[in-house]
Amino acid sequence: MVEHVDHVDLDEGVISVCRDYFSWGKAWDDPRVKLHVADGAAFIRDVEAGSYDVIIQDSSDPFTWDDDGAVIDLPSGVLYSQSHFENLVRVLSPGGALNLQVSASAKIAPFLFGCDLLTFCGFGIDYCRLRLFKYHRT
């Protein structure tokens, strides 16, 4: 049973569009949901240890490429840093689950999920595949 949801989004405009144009746009009207328009990495850094049973991170990619193939870092890159993953481990309750939504980009998925970073930060790996990733704190 869901008791409480903290939804953190950096862009209030995205929330406004969702409220106006998507059938599920009234989700934020549920009294169990608290919307925080804030930087996700900063938010999680300030959360008390063991606070969440489930974390769902649905963020944009950490980088992209220009027409010449050069990497362009994006602001969401902080959500893929070692310190952020360590904070995710810290705020998960024992047995808690982390779900990450990532671009379908075959170039980005191995960068994020070579599994080394998440294992180093304290996540146990059930299995690691390009299309489906399931992580849980051990």
Buried (B, 14 or more C-beta within 10 A) or exposed (E): EEEEBBEBBBEEEEBEEBBEEEEEBEBBEEEEEEBEEBBBBEBBBEBEEEBBBEBEBEBBBBBBEEEEEEEEEBEBBBBBBEEBBBBBBBBBEEEBBBEBEBBEBEEBBEBBBEBEBBBEBBBEBEEBEEEEBEBBBE
